[in-house]
Amino acid sequence: MKNNNIHGRIILDPNIMVGKPIIRGTRLPVALILKMLGQGIRTEEILHEYPRLEAVDIEAAITYAANVVE
């Protein structure tokens, strides 16, 4: 990943969540964020539900997913 927004925001660690991509500093999988967005949950609602997240974390999750499927 070359995007600095992703680097440092999305991590893969085999010792955390079996190596699934997660938001740095949390145990929130990128997949959960994407599912919430896919269900029509707005970014503001996600940020309210998970106050440790920042909007840039959600953007990084979307960018990460786009890069994976590219």
C-alpha atoms as one frame of an Amber mdcrd trajectory, in Angstrom:
protein
   0.000   0.000   0.000   1.481   3.297  -1.031  -1.264   5.566   0.281  -0.122
   7.249   3.514  -3.745   7.509   4.583  -3.848   3.734   4.733  -0.331   3.227
   5.999  -0.550   3.681   9.730  -4.367   3.588   9.813  -5.029   0.035   8.669
  -2.891  -2.700  10.152  -2.589  -6.439   9.691  -1.137  -8.248  12.675  -1.367
 -12.030  12.973  -1.713 -11.610  16.748  -4.789  -9.373  16.457  -8.048 -10.646
  14.956  -6.173 -13.498  13.246  -4.399 -11.051  10.945  -7.512  -9.480   9.454
  -7.143  -5.810   8.488  -8.208  -3.628  11.406  -8.286   0.044  12.283  -5.106
   0.963  14.164  -5.545   1.184  17.933  -8.765  -0.828  17.872  -9.933  -4.348
  17.260 -12.402  -3.126  14.647 -12.063  -5.037  11.395 -12.177  -3.100   8.156
 -14.906  -5.542   7.089 -17.172  -4.358   9.922 -16.808  -0.721   8.865 -17.558
  -1.659   5.258 -20.605  -3.709   6.262 -21.964  -0.802   8.277 -21.502   1.563
   5.354 -23.101  -0.989   3.039 -26.117  -1.136   5.335 -26.541   2.597   4.894
 -25.146   3.612   8.270 -23.694   7.083   7.895 -20.115   7.933   8.792 -21.349
  10.233  11.551 -23.297   7.375  13.132 -20.287   5.066  13.002 -18.116   7.729
  14.614 -20.726   8.224  17.338 -20.908   4.460  17.991 -17.107   4.104  18.008
 -15.713   7.348  19.468 -12.087   6.192  19.126 -12.471   6.295  15.352 -11.820
   9.344  13.214 -13.337  10.083   9.819  -9.937   9.423   8.233 -10.079   5.856
   9.613 -13.298   5.220   7.724 -11.832   6.761   4.575  -8.776   4.534   4.980
 -11.000   1.451   5.294 -12.778   2.330   2.050  -9.497   3.024   0.261  -8.007
  -0.208   1.580 -10.972  -2.207   0.265 -10.785  -0.472  -3.109  -7.090  -1.330
  -3.391  -7.730  -4.959  -2.470 -10.310  -5.454  -5.215  -8.371  -3.474  -7.809
